[in-house]
């Protein structure tokens, strides 16, 4: 056959491109195979992907040679992985965009073959794993966006290979590690966004010299300061450093960033002032400086920022007046200045901000009236001015704000009536006017607020009846009108809309019955109607309220029987109906309300016994049934209420024995069984109530002696045993140092009063009408035997230890002031100081055989092996030991250095003598000691958290040591010193108060330790001694005098307090105080406080500032000018 030239030419043309056609088919096949691996919904979205001509498919674009060049599949709900996508068949694509889908799995390393790729957007998916290093082979890439995924590790170290990259967006990707240094090589980069990750370390310095338009390091864990070089980034438009971990001050030359549109430095630990130059950022649209430590004034130049739409300076320490120039910000939509220290009036110019949607000035010290010009802000949607000192009336012009949805004016001093114009605000959803001085009645126009969900009017001087129009607000969810002077009935249709969740009308003068709509209001969660004059039969006052969590009806006139169906309130946590006229029995069905935590039915006329089934309420922490007519025994099953903290059963007709099982309530803080008919002994099991602070067993028929175990209630503060028939001596009280109130009158006690503060300060009323008590109380006969401290302090020791021993042992124990027995017999004669400590061979506190305990300690420390060593002090080594019982203790072993032995023994003796004289919750406990030819040591309680010094040195521990804990530790130390200076006789001066000697337990309760340098003050002679203590804490007068008094401890306490507040020793600060006229008034507190975590909240700041001021007074150079510890403690309590 003869070919025509045309057909021959055509044949030659097609035969020249066999591979190209095959490659195009391979592209389509690769995409079809990937489609098949996706879920059915995704395949449906790609329904056009059917034939081999992929150029017509949805989301696919081809170049002039019909090769796939773009894949754009963003936001179509794709689900699947890249596992079955053969990238090697798609090497011609320059755009791959699959953003805003649900793709998961990892990015395959094969993506590196896409050498022509210019745009790669994988953002807003569910991709995970590491970002493969092969991605850095995409050398043509200009835009890389992988934001909002969950990758691991950091960016590839070779990221600097992408020299053409213009935009790198990887925010909120769960990245860790550091920013690769090679990122500095991306000279064409314009956008760098790594915010919202867990990146750490320092930021490569070269980045601050890059010609970026967008820079975001926000919400990471970087460290270091914001560099001054940042102002050289002249083209920067968006700068986001908020919560990045960077800190420092705002650059003074910030005006050099003239193109800046968006500036966010929220929570950057910024200090210093806002530079006035910020006012020259004429393009700035959004400025966020929230949550820093900025101080000083808002510069007047802020008014130059005419393009500003959002301004957030909240949660700082800014002060002074709000500048009137703020009224120039005509484009401002959002103004946040809350939680600062602004004072003065709200400027009238605020009314010029016609674009304003939100204004939040709460939590400042603003005063004066709310300006009437605020009525000009007709676009305003929310206004928050609460927690200030604003006064005067609420302006009627507020009725012009017809778009207002939220108005919070609570906690001010506003007066006058609620303006009727409030009824114009038909879009209002929440109104808070609580805690002011508003008077008059609620205007009837309140009924116009049909969208209102929350109305807070509590704690004012409002009066009159609740307007009937309030019933028209059918969407009301919260109504709080308590602590006013309202009269009449509760609103009848208050829950007509079926949405009311929280209703509080406490402390008014309401009368009548519970409204029908409230009775069946199934949406109710909290109801507080106490302290009114409401009446009615409680039996049918409420229907079934399935969501009810809290109800208090106390101090009303309800009567009738408690309804059994209240046990069906399965969400109920608090039921309080005290001080009413209820009668009948406590229904056992209440035990079905198993979420109940508080049950208060006191001061009614309830009869019958306490139901056994109440023991099912295992979450109960408060049970108050006092002042009723209950009879029978206390159910023994009450022991199952392990969370019980308050038990009040007083003033009933209960009888029988006090059940032993009450000793099994480990959380109990208060127990009142007074004015009943209990008989028999006080069960010794009560000694297990180690948290108990209040115990009242008065006016019963109790008899018998108090066992020595009763003294184990070391936290007890208030004790009333009066009007019983208890007998014996009071030796068990010797260690009850926490007692502040006592009444043992009208019993048969005898013997001397214990030498503890509560008895030293007691009146005759607390001890009268006993069999034979004696002591130094006016109206009580003095003791005729061994007088004063020795006899009183030794009473317990005589009973518990001396009876089994000889008369000689008794005299020796009295001679050494009741110190603990030696663990073992000494074979080497000690120095004179040590011989004064020799006692029989037992361990009286543990009641163990001394030799056995000695052997246990030697075995537990493996002959004092260094692996058990936890510290070394001036007088010895400190070991941690676990005894066979499982108890962990600290063993302090005396150094055996011949030349220093005498000094060490003296310190050892001083510490033992001090610790055996004192017992306080904030002083370390001594369990016992031993003097042996080979070792001399003492055994003390183990405090798990260690010393304050070590905690402050460890960044992680210091951050956990938050402001609440720090303030409480300072108070603990103050209480310990107060006790040593004023409740010990003679007073004890510690002489080495420092952070290394303050130990903390797991609850961060402080314990003063190391009494090796302690001195007993002799009030009848001079107290001269050589210098001891720790440099940096010792009072300055000890450099030129050897006289010691309590003011030395006061100075050390001040240093310690400032160390805790600053997070480091305040040496430089002290030097500046001593070398200048600096005072607390000239000092910026926030500059001095701990910098490793955020400053204290406004609630805590006042307390921290008060502590700082007191501590500063303690560090006064002149001892006479320092406060005494009694003054310190009083001020800390206030």
Buried (B, 14 or more C-beta within 10 A) or exposed (E): EEEEEEEEEEEEEEEEEEEEEEBBBBBBBBBBEBBEBBEEEBBEBBEEBEEEEBBEBEBBBBEEEBBBBBBBBBEBEBBBBBEBBBBEBBBBBBBBBBBBBBBBBBBBBBBBBBEBBBBBBBBBBBBBBBBBBBBBBBEBBBBBBBBBBBBBEBBBBBBBBBEBBBBBBBBBBBBBBBBBBBBBBBEEBBBBBBBBBEBBBEBBEBBBEBEBBBBBBBBBEBEBEBBEEBBBBEBBBBBBBBBBBBBBBBBBEBBBBBBBBBBBBBBBBBBBBBBBBBBBBBBBBBBBBBBBBBBBBBBBBBBBBEBBBBBBBBBBBBBBBBBBBBBBBEBBBBBBBBBBBBBBBBBBBBBBBEBBBBBBBBBBEBBBBBBBBBBBBEBBBBBBBBBBEBBBBBBBBBBBBEBBBBBBBBBBEBBBBBBBBBBBBEBBBBBBBBBBEBBEBBBEBBBBBEBBBBBBBBBBEBBBEBBEBBBBBBBBBBBBBBBBEBBEBBBBBBBBBEBBBBBBBBBBEBBBBBBEBBBBBEBBBBBBBBBBEBBBBBBEBBEEBEBBBBBBBBBBEBBBBBBEBBBBBEBBBBBBBBBBBBBBBBBBBBBBBEBBBBBBBBBBEBBBBBBEBBBBBEBBBBBBBBBBEBBEBBBBBBBBBBBBBBBBBBBBEBBEBBBBBBBBBEBBBBBBBBBBEBBEBBBBBBBBBEBBBBBBBBBBEBBBBBBBEBBBBBBBBBBBBBBBEBBBBBBBBBBBBBBEBBBBBBBBBBBBBBBBBBBBEBEEEBBBBBEEBBBBBEEBEEBEEEBEBEBBBBBBBBBBBBEEBEEEBBEBBBEBBBBBBBBBBBEEEBBEBBBBBBBBBBBBBBEBEBBBBBEBBBEBBEEBEEEBBEBEBBBBBBBBBBBEEEEBBBBBBBBEEEEEBBBBBBBBBBBBBBBBBBBBBBBBBBBBBBBBEEBBBBBBBBBEBBBBBBBBEEEEBBEEBBBBBBBBBBBBBBBBBBBBBBBBBBBBBBBBBBBBBBBBBEEBBBBBBBBBBBBBBEEEEEBEBEEBBBEBBBBBBBEEEEEBBBBBBBBBBBBBBBBBBBBBBBEEBBEEBEEEEEEBEEBEBBEBBBBEBBBBEBEBBEBBBBBBBBBBBBBBEEBEEBBBBBBBBBBBEE
